[in-house]
Amino acid sequence: MAVRAIRGATQVDADERDLILEATTELVSEVMRRNELTTDDVISVIFTLTPDLTAEFPALAARKLGFHEVPLLCASELNVPHAMPRVIRLMAHVETDKPRSAIQHVYLRGATALRLDIAQ
């Protein structure tokens, strides 16, 4: 079994608690579904938010999805002047038999523009 990293991102319309939780729930659920994972496969997840998002921790959405025993970390992205606003990113470390080429990175909503080369 290999350890793989899965990237993902989504964008919200405003810095509102419910929007952050809804978008994070959608993102985490899609990462899990597309990569055929259970929470037992997840080693850890790092969430980042652009500095304009402060209304809630995205890890709360993962906890509500059952990530009770998975280490989760939230951090702020660098405040780069030309960066896309209101973006939630994740990097999940997982155990899987899939080769690196079969991992599906997930970019949703406006964040698809961040990685057009791998967004699905």
N, C-alpha and C positions, 0 to 999 in steps of 0.2 A: 504494500500500500504506500503510495507516494503522498507527500505533502504538496499541495498546490495553493496558489494565491488567486483569488477571484476578485476582479475590480468591478465597481459599479458606481453609477451616479444618477441623480435625478435633480430636478429643479422645482421649486415651489414658487407660487405667485406672490407670496407675502410672508413676512416673519410672524406667523401665527402658529400657536401650539398645535391646533388640530391639523393644519396643513402639513406641518413637519412630521407629525405622527402618521398621517395618512400616506404621505409620499414615501416615508421610510418603510412602512408596512408593505407597500406595493413593491418597493425595490428589493427588500429582503426576501419576500415571498417569490419574486421572479428569479432571483439568484438561486434559491433553493430548488424551485421547480425545474428550471432549465438545466440545472446541473445534477438533477436527481439525487438530492441530498436530504438527510435528516439532521436534526440538531446534534445527534451523536457523531456525525461526521465533521462537525465544525470544531476547530481548535480554538479560534478566537476571531473577533471582528473588531476592526478599527473603523470608526466613523469620523469623518471630518465635516465641518460646515464652514461655508464662507463667513467672514466676520459680520456680515449683515444678518445672520440668523442666530438669534439668542433666546427665542421663546421657549425652547424645550430641548432636552437631550434626545437624539435619535435612538440611543440605546434603549430607551423606554419602550419604543415600538417593538424592538426585538424581544425584550423581556415578555411583552404581552403575547408574542408569537410562540413562547415556550423556551426561549434561550436562557433558562434559569441557571444552568450550570456552565454556560459558555462565558469565558472572560470577554468583556466588552469595554471598549475605550472610546471616549469622545474627545475630539480636539478641534482647534480652529485652524483653518487654512491660512496661508500667508495672505496678507492684504496687498495683492498685486493690482496696480491701477487698472489694467485692461482685462482682468479676470471676469468670467461670467458671474453674474450675481445670483444669490439665493440658491446655491448648490449644496446638496448633501452627497457626500461620497462615502464609499465603503471599500475596505479591503478585507476579505474573509480568507482566513487560512483554514484549509480543509484537508481531510484525509480522503483519498479517492484512488480508485484503480484506473481512472481515465488518464490518457496521455495529455500533456500540456496542450496539444493542438485541439483537443476535444472540449476543453474548458470554455464555457460560454460566459463572457463578460457582459454585463447588463447596463445599458445606458438608456434611460427613459426620459420622456417629456422633453424639455428644452435641452437637457444634458446630452442628447444624442449628438449634438454639434461638437461636443468635446472630443469624441473619438469616432469619427465617421468610418474609420478603417475597421473598427471592431464592433460598433454598435449594431444591435440586432433588433 
